[in-house]
């Protein structure tokens, strides 16, 4: 199943901090509470929209993209009953909120959970 994933236009150039604005950068610590919270949010919103019952397990990998806010592209480990599945989620976060309409999960992994 493939669901639409929110995409922002890259801005190009570099910000003052040396980070490529619009470019994806790896998240150094995927175990930080705010990263886990974003992963949990993505699964909750996906479940609401698709009437699914996925359970969030962990963030496997993640990247951020600075735009008018921050895009988080996360690989999430989930459980669907007894079946383990990995999904890619993209969530846009502004300073004050997460953008609900930007959440999509895409199962782009084989049965073993590999790309």
Phi, psi and omega in degrees: 000130178242129179246155179296143178240132180298139179224136178251152177287130178293142183269337181073163180081181180241146174277174180300334182274005179084004178270133179293113179292127181091346178270150179277132178239139180295145173279123185290323182231094183286355179267000178299143183305321182292330178289316177300317180300319179294319176298315178298317179300316181300316180292317178301313181293321177299316179298319178298314185286327186254000183058033178266174180229040178296147175246128177292134176249304181192168171267124182271322184202154178202155177221155174238156178223122180275119175227219174280070192122205180225130170270137173246122175250111187240142167263121185248134170272129180227168173237135173241089190069235179270353185271124177275134179222143172256139179229154170259132177235144172237123181234131175265132180235125172267183179298331187251340188202169169265147178270105184302316185291351182267002184274129173213145174245138179233122176271099183241031183239153177281182185300332180277358180085012180262153178291000000 
